[in-house]
């Protein structure tokens, strides 16, 4: 059974191992019969699977459970990224382009976010162990944190404890672009 330290990096570890095998979340889901949404939640650190569920997922890669926990990906040493090298981790009208391919060895996550017209992070409020902040570059976004709600426009910013329930919703006639950071990278 994995220890607490392994539990903390299980999601990012799965993401790295899956990507290294050249599989999308959907392809892995199809191979294993595990819903794509479950794999997504595991990789985002929102769900810890049972050992049997994890074993089933890993068989689709394929990699043994012991090899999975022994695998130590190297921290990415790259310092500069072209726009096309950012890693897309968003969906459903919300583009979240991450600086770097892996978050192993990183203390911070940086995102270039784009919210299409009417897009949002979902009805369920988000929450994770971190602090996050961002600056709106263009467009308008409604940010809800706990019981506070504010519409932000170009040049406006936010910064909050990510453990507080929060969500983002595009408002206005044009897509919204934000540059944000989260530390530690738990989103």
N, C-alpha and C positions, 0 to 999 in steps of 0.2 A: 504494500500500500504506500502511496506517495506521502512524503512528509510535508510539513507546512511550507517549507521553502519551495518544494516542487509544485505544490498547489498554486502558489502565487504566480508562477510562470507557465503553467500548463497551457493556457490559451495562446499566448505568443509563441510558445514552443510548437504547439500543433500547427499554427499558421506557417511557421518557418519550415517545418518538416513537410507539410502539404505542398507549399510553394516549391520547395526543392525537388519534390517528386513531379512537378509540372501539372498539378491538379488544381482546378478551381474548386470552390466549396460545392458547387452544384455537381461537378463530376464525382467528387468524393461521396456526396450524398447518394448519387445514383448507384455507385459501386457497392455501398454498404447498406442501403435501405434506411439510413438514419436521415431524418429530415434536414434539408439545407439550413432551416432556421435554427435547429439545434446546434449544428456545427458552427454557425455564425455566433450564437450566444456563448458557446464554449470558447471560441477564439477571442471574443470580446471580454472574457473573464466574468461573464454574468452568470454562468452555470458551471458547476463542477460535475462532470459525468461520473457515474459509477464505474468501477474498474471494468466490469463486463462491457459496458457501453463504449468506454475508451478503447478497449481491446478490439471490439468490432470495428470501430472507426479506423484504428491503426492497421487492421488487416486489409483495408481498402487501399492503403498507401503503397505497398506493404512495408511494415516495420514492426518488429517485436516490441512488446511493452518494455522489456528491460533495456533494449537499445534506445527506445524513445526517451526514457528517463536518464540514460547515460549520455545522450547526445548533448554536446555543449556548443551551440552555434557561436561563431566568433562575432564580437561586436563589430559593426560596420565602421570602417575607418574613413570612409569617403567624407569629404568636407563640402563639396560643391555639387549641385544637382541642376541639370537642365529641366525645364518645365515638363518635358515628356517623360522624365525619370521619376516623377512623384508617383507614389503608390496609391491607387484608388481603393478606398475602403468603404465608400458610401453606397447608397442605393435609393431607389424610389424618389427620384427628383432632388436628392441631396448628394452632391459630390463632395467627398472628403478626401483630399489628396494629401497624403502623408509624406513628409520629408524623410526619406530613407526607406529601405525595403524591410528592415527589421527594427524592433525596439529593444532588442537585447543589448545590454550595456549602456543604455540611454537613460538619462534621468528626466527627460522631457520629450513630449510629443508636439510637433508643430504641424499644423494643418492649413491648407488653402481650401476654404469651404465655399461652395456655391449652392444656393438654394433656388431652384426653379420657381416660377410663379406658382403660388399656392402650396409649395412643398413645406413639410415640417418634419421634425424628428419623431413624430408619432404621438398618439393620444396618451400613452403611458409615459409618465415623467421619468427622466433619466436620473441616475445617481451612482456615484463611484468614488472611491477613496483617492481624492486628488484636489488640486486647485486648478482653475482654468480661467483664462482671460482671452480677450480678442478685441480687434478693432474692425469696424465695418468700413470696407473700402468703397463699396457702391451698393445702391439699393437700400431697402428697409427690412428690418427683422424685428419681430416681437420676441422678446426674451422673457420667460417666466422662471423665476427662482423662488421656490416656496410660495408664499402668498403675494409676492411682488411681481408686477408685470410692467414692462417698459418697451416702447417702440424706439429702436435706434436707427439712425441714418448715417451717411458717410461722415467719418471722423469720430463718431461716437464709439465708446468702448464699454466693456464689462469685465468684471473680475469677481469670482466668488468661490466659495468652498463647494466643490462638486458633490459632496455628500448630501447637500440640500437638493430636493427634487427639482429638476429643471427641464425645460424644453425650449426649442427654437421653432419659429414659424415665420415664413416669408410673408410680407405684406407689401402692397404697392404694385405699381405697373411694370416693374422690371425685376429681373433676378437680383438676388443679394449675394455679394461676395464679402467674405470675412477672412482675415488671417488670425489664427488662434494658436494658443499653446496650452498644454496640460502637463502638470507635473505632480506626482510621477505619472508616467504614461499608462494609465489604467483604463482609458476609454475603450 
